[in-house]
Amino acid sequence: MTAGLAALTSASGLGAGIAGLAVWAVLAFAATVLAVMRRRTTSVKALLTKLPAAA
């Protein structure tokens, strides 16, 4: 809100607003990467149940 107000008027705080937005963007990206990495991992047990039986 501060950055928007500073962009539209002569108020100060544009740099702080942009920095805050950048921090939130980095944190959101990191959380997304961690969630995708966690979802894409599997266990050995799950892999062995998917293999056809060797006869």
PDB file of N, CA, C, O and CB in Angstrom:
ATOM      1  N   MET A   1       0.833  -1.178   0.000  1.00  0.00           N
ATOM      2  CA  MET A   1       0.000   0.000   0.000  1.00  0.00           C
ATOM      3  C   MET A   1       0.881   1.246   0.000  1.00  0.00           C
ATOM      4  O   MET A   1       0.584   2.229  -0.678  1.00  0.00           O
ATOM      5  CB  MET A   1      -0.950  -0.005   1.210  1.00  0.00           C
ATOM      6  N   THR A   2       1.952   1.194   0.756  1.00  0.00           N
ATOM      7  CA  THR A   2       2.856   2.335   0.825  1.00  0.00           C
ATOM      8  C   THR A   2       3.493   2.611  -0.532  1.00  0.00           C
ATOM      9  O   THR A   2       3.612   3.766  -0.941  1.00  0.00           O
ATOM     10  CB  THR A   2       3.938   2.094   1.876  1.00  0.00           C
ATOM     11  N   ALA A   3       3.899   1.557  -1.226  1.00  0.00           N
ATOM     12  CA  ALA A   3       4.522   1.740  -2.537  1.00  0.00           C
ATOM     13  C   ALA A   3       3.525   2.303  -3.533  1.00  0.00           C
ATOM     14  O   ALA A   3       3.876   3.159  -4.345  1.00  0.00           O
ATOM     15  CB  ALA A   3       5.091   0.418  -3.053  1.00  0.00           C
ATOM     16  N   GLY A   4       2.289   1.835  -3.482  1.00  0.00           N
ATOM     17  CA  GLY A   4       1.265   2.377  -4.379  1.00  0.00           C
ATOM     18  C   GLY A   4       0.982   3.834  -4.105  1.00  0.00           C
ATOM     19  O   GLY A   4       0.825   4.627  -5.034  1.00  0.00           O
ATOM     20  N   LEU A   5       0.916   4.191  -2.834  1.00  0.00           N
ATOM     21  CA  LEU A   5       0.699   5.588  -2.463  1.00  0.00           C
ATOM     22  C   LEU A   5       1.872   6.442  -2.902  1.00  0.00           C
ATOM     23  O   LEU A   5       1.676   7.553  -3.395  1.00  0.00           O
ATOM     24  CB  LEU A   5       0.485   5.721  -0.953  1.00  0.00           C
ATOM     25  N   ALA A   6       3.090   5.942  -2.733  1.00  0.00           N
ATOM     26  CA  ALA A   6       4.273   6.698  -3.129  1.00  0.00           C
ATOM     27  C   ALA A   6       4.363   6.846  -4.636  1.00  0.00           C
ATOM     28  O   ALA A   6       4.850   7.863  -5.130  1.00  0.00           O
ATOM     29  CB  ALA A   6       5.528   6.029  -2.602  1.00  0.00           C
ATOM     30  N   ALA A   7       3.903   5.853  -5.368  1.00  0.00           N
ATOM     31  CA  ALA A   7       3.956   5.930  -6.829  1.00  0.00           C
ATOM     32  C   ALA A   7       2.947   6.933  -7.371  1.00  0.00           C
ATOM     33  O   ALA A   7       3.183   7.561  -8.403  1.00  0.00           O
ATOM     34  CB  ALA A   7       3.701   4.557  -7.441  1.00  0.00           C
ATOM     35  N   LEU A   8       1.827   7.085  -6.679  1.00  0.00           N
ATOM     36  CA  LEU A   8       0.776   7.974  -7.165  1.00  0.00           C
ATOM     37  C   LEU A   8       0.878   9.394  -6.633  1.00  0.00           C
ATOM     38  O   LEU A   8       0.343  10.325  -7.236  1.00  0.00           O
ATOM     39  CB  LEU A   8      -0.555   7.413  -6.806  1.00  0.00           C
ATOM     40  N   THR A   9       1.559   9.566  -5.514  1.00  0.00           N
ATOM     41  CA  THR A   9       1.679  10.891  -4.902  1.00  0.00           C
ATOM     42  C   THR A   9       3.151  11.176  -4.642  1.00  0.00           C
ATOM     43  O   THR A   9       4.035  10.435  -5.072  1.00  0.00           O
ATOM     44  CB  THR A   9       0.851  10.983  -3.579  1.00  0.00           C
ATOM     45  N   SER A  10       3.389  12.267  -3.928  1.00  0.00           N
ATOM     46  CA  SER A  10       4.772  12.626  -3.606  1.00  0.00           C
ATOM     47  C   SER A  10       5.195  12.051  -2.255  1.00  0.00           C
ATOM     48  O   SER A  10       6.198  12.490  -1.691  1.00  0.00           O
ATOM     49  CB  SER A  10       4.938  14.151  -3.601  1.00  0.00           C
ATOM     50  N   ALA A  11       4.464  11.093  -1.735  1.00  0.00           N
ATOM     51  CA  ALA A  11       4.806  10.484  -0.447  1.00  0.00           C
ATOM     52  C   ALA A  11       6.062   9.625  -0.592  1.00  0.00           C
ATOM     53  O   ALA A  11       6.397   9.171  -1.685  1.00  0.00           O
ATOM     54  CB  ALA A  11       3.625   9.631   0.087  1.00  0.00           C
ATOM     55  N   SER A  12       6.742   9.415   0.519  1.00  0.00           N
ATOM     56  CA  SER A  12       7.947   8.584   0.484  1.00  0.00           C
ATOM     57  C   SER A  12       7.568   7.132   0.767  1.00  0.00           C
ATOM     58  O   SER A  12       6.444   6.842   1.176  1.00  0.00           O
ATOM     59  CB  SER A  12       9.004   9.088   1.514  1.00  0.00           C
ATOM     60  N   GLY A  13       8.503   6.242   0.549  1.00  0.00           N
ATOM     61  CA  GLY A  13       8.281   4.841   0.861  1.00  0.00           C
ATOM     62  C   GLY A  13       8.229   3.923  -0.341  1.00  0.00           C
ATOM     63  O   GLY A  13       7.904   2.744  -0.199  1.00  0.00           O
ATOM     64  N   LEU A  14       8.535   4.424  -1.502  1.00  0.00           N
ATOM     65  CA  LEU A  14       8.492   3.586  -2.699  1.00  0.00           C
ATOM     66  C   LEU A  14       9.547   2.480  -2.636  1.00  0.00           C
ATOM     67  O   LEU A  14       9.261   1.332  -2.976  1.00  0.00           O
ATOM     68  CB  LEU A  14       8.698   4.442  -3.957  1.00  0.00           C
ATOM     69  N   GLY A  15      10.742   2.814  -2.212  1.00  0.00           N
ATOM     70  CA  GLY A  15      11.810   1.824  -2.128  1.00  0.00           C
ATOM     71  C   GLY A  15      11.500   0.728  -1.121  1.00  0.00           C
ATOM     72  O   GLY A  15      11.738  -0.451  -1.383  1.00  0.00           O
ATOM     73  N   ALA A  16      10.970   1.118   0.030  1.00  0.00           N
ATOM     74  CA  ALA A  16      10.621   0.140   1.058  1.00  0.00           C
ATOM     75  C   ALA A  16       9.500  -0.769   0.578  1.00  0.00           C
ATOM     76  O   ALA A  16       9.515  -1.969   0.853  1.00  0.00           O
ATOM     77  CB  ALA A  16      10.210   0.845   2.354  1.00  0.00           C
ATOM     78  N   GLY A  17       8.545  -0.221  -0.123  1.00  0.00           N
ATOM     79  CA  GLY A  17       7.449  -1.031  -0.650  1.00  0.00           C
ATOM     80  C   GLY A  17       7.924  -2.029  -1.692  1.00  0.00           C
ATOM     81  O   GLY A  17       7.494  -3.182  -1.702  1.00  0.00           O
ATOM     82  N   ILE A  18       8.801  -1.585  -2.555  1.00  0.00           N
ATOM     83  CA  ILE A  18       9.340  -2.484  -3.589  1.00  0.00           C
ATOM     84  C   ILE A  18      10.214  -3.563  -2.952  1.00  0.00           C
ATOM     85  O   ILE A  18      10.177  -4.720  -3.369  1.00  0.00           O
ATOM     86  CB  ILE A  18      10.156  -1.685  -4.640  1.00  0.00           C
ATOM     87  N   ALA A  19      11.000  -3.185  -1.943  1.00  0.00           N
ATOM     88  CA  ALA A  19      11.834  -4.170  -1.248  1.00  0.00           C
ATOM     89  C   ALA A  19      10.966  -5.214  -0.541  1.00  0.00           C
ATOM     90  O   ALA A  19      11.274  -6.405  -0.576  1.00  0.00           O
ATOM     91  CB  ALA A  19      12.761  -3.471  -0.229  1.00  0.00           C
ATOM     92  N   GLY A  20       9.899  -4.776   0.090  1.00  0.00           N
ATOM     93  CA  GLY A  20       8.991  -5.712   0.748  1.00  0.00           C
ATOM     94  C   GLY A  20       8.349  -6.665  -0.244  1.00  0.00           C
ATOM     95  O   GLY A  20       8.215  -7.857   0.030  1.00  0.00           O
ATOM     96  N   LEU A  21       7.956  -6.145  -1.389  1.00  0.00           N
ATOM     97  CA  LEU A  21       7.368  -6.982  -2.435  1.00  0.00           C
ATOM     98  C   LEU A  21       8.380  -7.996  -2.957  1.00  0.00           C
ATOM     99  O   LEU A  21       8.031  -9.146  -3.224  1.00  0.00           O
ATOM    100  CB  LEU A  21       6.852  -6.113  -3.588  1.00  0.00           C
ATOM    101  N   ALA A  22       9.628  -7.572  -3.101  1.00  0.00           N
ATOM    102  CA  ALA A  22      10.669  -8.485  -3.580  1.00  0.00           C
ATOM    103  C   ALA A  22      10.923  -9.599  -2.567  1.00  0.00           C
ATOM    104  O   ALA A  22      11.110 -10.753  -2.951  1.00  0.00           O
ATOM    105  CB  ALA A  22      11.973  -7.717  -3.859  1.00  0.00           C
ATOM    106  N   VAL A  23      10.932  -9.264  -1.280  1.00  0.00           N
ATOM    107  CA  VAL A  23      11.142 -10.276  -0.245  1.00  0.00           C
ATOM    108  C   VAL A  23      10.014 -11.295  -0.267  1.00  0.00           C
ATOM    109  O   VAL A  23      10.268 -12.498  -0.203  1.00  0.00           O
ATOM    110  CB  VAL A  23      11.246  -9.622   1.145  1.00  0.00           C
ATOM    111  N   TRP A  24       8.782 -10.838  -0.355  1.00  0.00           N
ATOM    112  CA  TRP A  24       7.642 -11.753  -0.411  1.00  0.00           C
ATOM    113  C   TRP A  24       7.702 -12.634  -1.663  1.00  0.00           C
ATOM    114  O   TRP A  24       7.354 -13.813  -1.609  1.00  0.00           O
ATOM    115  CB  TRP A  24       6.324 -10.963  -0.384  1.00  0.00           C
ATOM    116  N   ALA A  25       8.140 -12.065  -2.780  1.00  0.00           N
ATOM    117  CA  ALA A  25       8.247 -12.848  -4.018  1.00  0.00           C
ATOM    118  C   ALA A  25       9.291 -13.950  -3.880  1.00  0.00           C
ATOM    119  O   ALA A  25       9.062 -15.073  -4.329  1.00  0.00           O
ATOM    120  CB  ALA A  25       8.601 -11.936  -5.203  1.00  0.00           C
ATOM    121  N   VAL A  26      10.427 -13.647  -3.268  1.00  0.00           N
ATOM    122  CA  VAL A  26      11.485 -14.651  -3.078  1.00  0.00           C
ATOM    123  C   VAL A  26      11.000 -15.746  -2.131  1.00  0.00           C
ATOM    124  O   VAL A  26      11.222 -16.928  -2.391  1.00  0.00           O
ATOM    125  CB  VAL A  26      12.780 -13.993  -2.523  1.00  0.00           C
ATOM    126  N   LEU A  27      10.341 -15.367  -1.040  1.00  0.00           N
ATOM    127  CA  LEU A  27       9.822 -16.360  -0.102  1.00  0.00           C
ATOM    128  C   LEU A  27       8.763 -17.250  -0.748  1.00  0.00           C
ATOM    129  O   LEU A  27       8.746 -18.458  -0.512  1.00  0.00           O
ATOM    130  CB  LEU A  27       9.239 -15.668   1.123  1.00  0.00           C
ATOM    131  N   ALA A  28       7.892 -16.677  -1.547  1.00  0.00           N
ATOM    132  CA  ALA A  28       6.862 -17.460  -2.226  1.00  0.00           C
ATOM    133  C   ALA A  28       7.480 -18.417  -3.242  1.00  0.00           C
ATOM    134  O   ALA A  28       7.035 -19.557  -3.374  1.00  0.00           O
ATOM    135  CB  ALA A  28       5.858 -16.533  -2.919  1.00  0.00           C
ATOM    136  N   PHE A  29       8.493 -17.962  -3.949  1.00  0.00           N
ATOM    137  CA  PHE A  29       9.171 -18.825  -4.921  1.00  0.00           C
ATOM    138  C   PHE A  29       9.860 -19.982  -4.213  1.00  0.00           C
ATOM    139  O   PHE A  29       9.785 -21.122  -4.672  1.00  0.00           O
ATOM    140  CB  PHE A  29      10.194 -18.020  -5.745  1.00  0.00           C
ATOM    141  N   ALA A  30      10.530 -19.701  -3.103  1.00  0.00           N
ATOM    142  CA  ALA A  30      11.205 -20.755  -2.346  1.00  0.00           C
ATOM    143  C   ALA A  30      10.200 -21.773  -1.805  1.00  0.00           C
ATOM    144  O   ALA A  30      10.458 -22.976  -1.852  1.00  0.00           O
ATOM    145  CB  ALA A  30      12.014 -20.148  -1.190  1.00  0.00           C
ATOM    146  N   ALA A  31       9.073 -21.312  -1.300  1.00  0.00           N
ATOM    147  CA  ALA A  31       8.047 -22.228  -0.797  1.00  0.00           C
ATOM    148  C   ALA A  31       7.486 -23.089  -1.919  1.00  0.00           C
ATOM    149  O   ALA A  31       7.206 -24.270  -1.712  1.00  0.00           O
ATOM    150  CB  ALA A  31       6.918 -21.447  -0.120  1.00  0.00           C
ATOM    151  N   THR A  32       7.321 -22.520  -3.086  1.00  0.00           N
ATOM    152  CA  THR A  32       6.815 -23.264  -4.235  1.00  0.00           C
ATOM    153  C   THR A  32       7.812 -24.334  -4.670  1.00  0.00           C
ATOM    154  O   THR A  32       7.425 -25.469  -4.948  1.00  0.00           O
ATOM    155  CB  THR A  32       6.518 -22.313  -5.401  1.00  0.00           C
ATOM    156  N   VAL A  33       9.078 -23.979  -4.727  1.00  0.00           N
ATOM    157  CA  VAL A  33      10.113 -24.939  -5.119  1.00  0.00           C
ATOM    158  C   VAL A  33      10.178 -26.088  -4.113  1.00  0.00           C
ATOM    159  O   VAL A  33      10.268 -27.251  -4.507  1.00  0.00           O
ATOM    160  CB  VAL A  33      11.491 -24.241  -5.229  1.00  0.00           C
ATOM    161  N   LEU A  34      10.132 -25.772  -2.825  1.00  0.00           N
ATOM    162  CA  LEU A  34      10.161 -26.820  -1.809  1.00  0.00           C
ATOM    163  C   LEU A  34       8.947 -27.737  -1.895  1.00  0.00           C
ATOM    164  O   LEU A  34       9.076 -28.950  -1.735  1.00  0.00           O
ATOM    165  CB  LEU A  34      10.239 -26.202  -0.428  1.00  0.00           C
ATOM    166  N   ALA A  35       7.769 -27.170  -2.146  1.00  0.00           N
ATOM    167  CA  ALA A  35       6.563 -27.987  -2.254  1.00  0.00           C
ATOM    168  C   ALA A  35       6.631 -28.911  -3.467  1.00  0.00           C
ATOM    169  O   ALA A  35       6.220 -30.069  -3.388  1.00  0.00           O
ATOM    170  CB  ALA A  35       5.323 -27.095  -2.342  1.00  0.00           C
ATOM    171  N   VAL A  36       7.140 -28.415  -4.573  1.00  0.00           N
ATOM    172  CA  VAL A  36       7.258 -29.248  -5.775  1.00  0.00           C
ATOM    173  C   VAL A  36       8.301 -30.339  -5.573  1.00  0.00           C
ATOM    174  O   VAL A  36       8.088 -31.482  -5.977  1.00  0.00           O
ATOM    175  CB  VAL A  36       7.623 -28.386  -6.999  1.00  0.00           C
ATOM    176  N   MET A  37       9.426 -29.996  -4.951  1.00  0.00           N
ATOM    177  CA  MET A  37      10.456 -31.008  -4.694  1.00  0.00           C
ATOM    178  C   MET A  37       9.931 -32.094  -3.762  1.00  0.00           C
ATOM    179  O   MET A  37      10.221 -33.274  -3.962  1.00  0.00           O
ATOM    180  CB  MET A  37      11.711 -30.358  -4.089  1.00  0.00           C
ATOM    181  N   ARG A  38       9.182 -31.720  -2.775  1.00  0.00           N
ATOM    182  CA  ARG A  38       8.639 -32.713  -1.847  1.00  0.00           C
ATOM    183  C   ARG A  38       7.620 -33.610  -2.534  1.00  0.00           C
ATOM    184  O   ARG A  38       7.570 -34.812  -2.272  1.00  0.00           O
ATOM    185  CB  ARG A  38       7.999 -32.024  -0.641  1.00  0.00           C
ATOM    186  N   ARG A  39       6.821 -33.041  -3.398  1.00  0.00           N
ATOM    187  CA  ARG A  39       5.790 -33.816  -4.087  1.00  0.00           C
ATOM    188  C   ARG A  39       6.386 -34.778  -5.110  1.00  0.00           C
ATOM    189  O   ARG A  39       5.817 -35.840  -5.360  1.00  0.00           O
ATOM    190  CB  ARG A  39       4.806 -32.882  -4.772  1.00  0.00           C
ATOM    191  N   ARG A  40       7.510 -34.425  -5.697  1.00  0.00           N
ATOM    192  CA  ARG A  40       8.101 -35.240  -6.763  1.00  0.00           C
ATOM    193  C   ARG A  40       9.025 -36.333  -6.249  1.00  0.00           C
ATOM    194  O   ARG A  40       9.569 -37.092  -7.051  1.00  0.00           O
ATOM    195  CB  ARG A  40       8.861 -34.361  -7.709  1.00  0.00           C
ATOM    196  N   THR A  41       9.218 -36.438  -4.961  1.00  0.00           N
ATOM    197  CA  THR A  41      10.060 -37.506  -4.436  1.00  0.00           C
ATOM    198  C   THR A  41       9.219 -38.741  -4.159  1.00  0.00           C
ATOM    199  O   THR A  41       8.007 -38.655  -3.961  1.00  0.00           O
ATOM    200  CB  THR A  41      10.788 -37.051  -3.158  1.00  0.00           C
ATOM    201  N   THR A  42       9.875 -39.880  -4.149  1.00  0.00           N
ATOM    202  CA  THR A  42       9.180 -41.132  -3.896  1.00  0.00           C
ATOM    203  C   THR A  42      10.063 -42.017  -3.017  1.00  0.00           C
ATOM    204  O   THR A  42      11.234 -41.711  -2.794  1.00  0.00           O
ATOM    205  CB  THR A  42       8.819 -41.850  -5.229  1.00  0.00           C
ATOM    206  N   SER A  43       9.509 -43.080  -2.537  1.00  0.00           N
ATOM    207  CA  SER A  43      10.278 -43.995  -1.691  1.00  0.00           C
ATOM    208  C   SER A  43      10.624 -45.257  -2.477  1.00  0.00           C
ATOM    209  O   SER A  43      10.049 -45.533  -3.529  1.00  0.00           O
ATOM    210  CB  SER A  43       9.487 -44.355  -0.405  1.00  0.00           C
ATOM    211  N   VAL A  44      11.570 -46.008  -1.943  1.00  0.00           N
ATOM    212  CA  VAL A  44      11.958 -47.268  -2.574  1.00  0.00           C
ATOM    213  C   VAL A  44      10.789 -48.244  -2.524  1.00  0.00           C
ATOM    214  O   VAL A  44      10.561 -48.992  -3.475  1.00  0.00           O
ATOM    215  CB  VAL A  44      13.205 -47.875  -1.882  1.00  0.00           C
ATOM    216  N   LYS A  45      10.058 -48.238  -1.429  1.00  0.00           N
ATOM    217  CA  LYS A  45       8.904 -49.129  -1.289  1.00  0.00           C
ATOM    218  C   LYS A  45       7.871 -48.871  -2.390  1.00  0.00           C
ATOM    219  O   LYS A  45       7.320 -49.812  -2.963  1.00  0.00           O
ATOM    220  CB  LYS A  45       8.255 -48.951   0.096  1.00  0.00           C
ATOM    221  N   ALA A  46       7.616 -47.613  -2.677  1.00  0.00           N
ATOM    222  CA  ALA A  46       6.658 -47.282  -3.727  1.00  0.00           C
ATOM    223  C   ALA A  46       7.172 -47.719  -5.098  1.00  0.00           C
ATOM    224  O   ALA A  46       6.392 -48.150  -5.947  1.00  0.00           O
ATOM    225  CB  ALA A  46       6.368 -45.779  -3.726  1.00  0.00           C
ATOM    226  N   LEU A  47       8.474 -47.609  -5.314  1.00  0.00           N
ATOM    227  CA  LEU A  47       9.041 -48.043  -6.593  1.00  0.00           C
ATOM    228  C   LEU A  47       8.956 -49.557  -6.751  1.00  0.00           C
ATOM    229  O   LEU A  47       8.669 -50.059  -7.837  1.00  0.00           O
ATOM    230  CB  LEU A  47      10.497 -47.587  -6.712  1.00  0.00           C
ATOM    231  N   LEU A  48       9.205 -50.277  -5.668  1.00  0.00           N
ATOM    232  CA  LEU A  48       9.194 -51.745  -5.761  1.00  0.00           C
ATOM    233  C   LEU A  48       7.784 -52.296  -5.975  1.00  0.00           C
ATOM    234  O   LEU A  48       7.627 -53.347  -6.596  1.00  0.00           O
ATOM    235  CB  LEU A  48       9.796 -52.355  -4.497  1.00  0.00           C
ATOM    236  N   THR A  49       6.775 -51.620  -5.481  1.00  0.00           N
ATOM    237  CA  THR A  49       5.411 -52.106  -5.704  1.00  0.00           C
ATOM    238  C   THR A  49       4.953 -51.857  -7.127  1.00  0.00           C
ATOM    239  O   THR A  49       4.014 -52.504  -7.592  1.00  0.00           O
ATOM    240  CB  THR A  49       4.449 -51.445  -4.733  1.00  0.00           C
ATOM    241  N   LYS A  50       5.595 -50.933  -7.829  1.00  0.00           N
ATOM    242  CA  LYS A  50       5.223 -50.641  -9.217  1.00  0.00           C
ATOM    243  C   LYS A  50       5.902 -51.561 -10.213  1.00  0.00           C
ATOM    244  O   LYS A  50       5.454 -51.681 -11.353  1.00  0.00           O
ATOM    245  CB  LYS A  50       5.558 -49.212  -9.551  1.00  0.00           C
ATOM    246  N   LEU A  51       6.989 -52.218  -9.792  1.00  0.00           N
ATOM    247  CA  LEU A  51       7.735 -53.094 -10.702  1.00  0.00           C
ATOM    248  C   LEU A  51       6.969 -54.389 -10.934  1.00  0.00           C
ATOM    249  O   LEU A  51       6.321 -54.899 -10.020  1.00  0.00           O
ATOM    250  CB  LEU A  51       9.141 -53.398 -10.141  1.00  0.00           C
ATOM    251  N   PRO A  52       7.041 -54.926 -12.152  1.00  0.00           N
ATOM    252  CA  PRO A  52       6.423 -56.226 -12.399  1.00  0.00           C
ATOM    253  C   PRO A  52       7.204 -57.318 -11.667  1.00  0.00           C
ATOM    254  O   PRO A  52       8.407 -57.196 -11.439  1.00  0.00           O
ATOM    255  CB  PRO A  52       6.361 -56.526 -13.919  1.00  0.00           C
ATOM    256  N   ALA A  53       6.505 -58.367 -11.311  1.00  0.00           N
ATOM    257  CA  ALA A  53       7.131 -59.484 -10.585  1.00  0.00           C
ATOM    258  C   ALA A  53       8.107 -60.205 -11.516  1.00  0.00           C
ATOM    259  O   ALA A  53       7.785 -60.511 -12.664  1.00  0.00           O
ATOM    260  CB  ALA A  53       6.048 -60.480 -10.040  1.00  0.00           C
ATOM    261  N   ALA A  54       9.288 -60.464 -11.000  1.00  0.00           N
ATOM    262  CA  ALA A  54      10.286 -61.193 -11.790  1.00  0.00           C
ATOM    263  C   ALA A  54      10.042 -62.701 -11.617  1.00  0.00           C
ATOM    264  O   ALA A  54      10.113 -63.227 -10.507  1.00  0.00           O
ATOM    265  CB  ALA A  54      11.752 -60.804 -11.352  1.00  0.00           C
ATOM    266  N   ALA A  55       9.757 -63.375 -12.718  1.00  0.00           N
ATOM    267  CA  ALA A  55       9.457 -64.809 -12.620  1.00  0.00           C
ATOM    268  C   ALA A  55      10.354 -65.623 -13.497  1.00  0.00           C
ATOM    269  O   ALA A  55      10.235 -66.847 -13.534  1.00  0.00           O
ATOM    270  CB  ALA A  55       8.022 -65.081 -12.982  1.00  0.00           C
TER     271      ALA A  55
END
